[in-house]
Amino acid sequence: MDKKKLDIIERSSEIFLKYGIKSVTMDDLANHLGVSKKTIYKYFEDKNDLVKSTIEMKVEMDKAACINCSQHSENAIEDLISVSKFVLEQIGNVNPTVFFDLQKHYKEAWKILEDHKWQFVLSMIKTNIERGIKEGIFRENINIDVMARLYVSSTDNIMNAEIFPWPEFKFQEVFSEMIRLHINGMSNEKGKNYLKNNFNNEYNV
């Protein structure tokens, strides 16, 4: 990818995540980026195209990070915790209107996110559960498909402002509670002991 195009995507992404998407105009972006609108339109047809490109980049980054966590983790529990910390670092300070804007006004970009969740993330969680069972730290009687779908659908609820209105409920706090519930619900005695001995009760109930 052209270096300038990549720079516009990365810096635009930061602006969208901080201020929301719909409220930021192309003039605002040009001013923030220190470039002309003509330069932006050289690489992107319109704002929809730019938003789509930022989401595509974020999705690829997420995939790479998840794969890296899995490859370098001691077991399935450490894998989940590492991925969770990455998610919190990436989304912890996101303007909550971003998800609403995507869903209502940028359908193509929203579909990319939805496909990412229900394809890559769902598959990743299934693989993680299978790994944990083989490692002897997750319950053997877990319904893998149900548990994986519960995890993905829970992430949707976390971002639902009607269920967890911001700022009363911070994303970091709700997501952390969901991860605690998910890990503890799957862990057997060996898994719970691993949590207790390695994460200082951070993910224990």
C-alpha positions, 0 to 999 in steps of 0.5 A: 500500500502507498505510504501516504495512503496508509498514513491517512488511514492510520491518522484518520482512524485515530480521529474517528475513534476520538471524536466519532465518525459522522460528526467529523467532516472531510474538511475536519480531517484535512485540517487535522491531517495537515493535508488538502482535501484534494490529497485525501480524494486522491486515495479515497472516493469519499468518506465512506471509502475512507471509513471502510479502509480504516475498518479493514485495517483495524480488522487485519491488525486484530487478526494479527494480534490474536494469532500472535497471542495464541502462538506465544501463550502458555495455554488457552487461559493466557491466550484469552487474557492476552487477547483481552488486554489487547482489546482493552488497549485498542478500544478502551478510549474509543468514543462510544458513538463510533459503533452507533455511527458505523451501524447506522450510517456506514453499512459496508464498514459495519458489515466488515466488522460483523463478518469479522466477529462471526467468522474470525472471532467465532472460529478463534474462540472455538479453537481456544476452547478446544485447546483449553479442553485438550490442555486439561484446564477447561471443562470437558463437557463444554458445548463449544459452539454455544459457548463461542456464540455466547462470547461473540454475542456478549461483545455486541451487548457490551457495545449496546448503549441501551444496555450499558449506557455511557458514561455510567458503564465504562467499556473497560469495566464491562468487558473485563467482567464479561471476560472473568465470567467467560474464563471462570465459566469454562475453567475446571479446578486446574484452570482456576488454580492456574488463574489464582497462581498466575494472575493475582486474582485479577480474573478470578471470582 
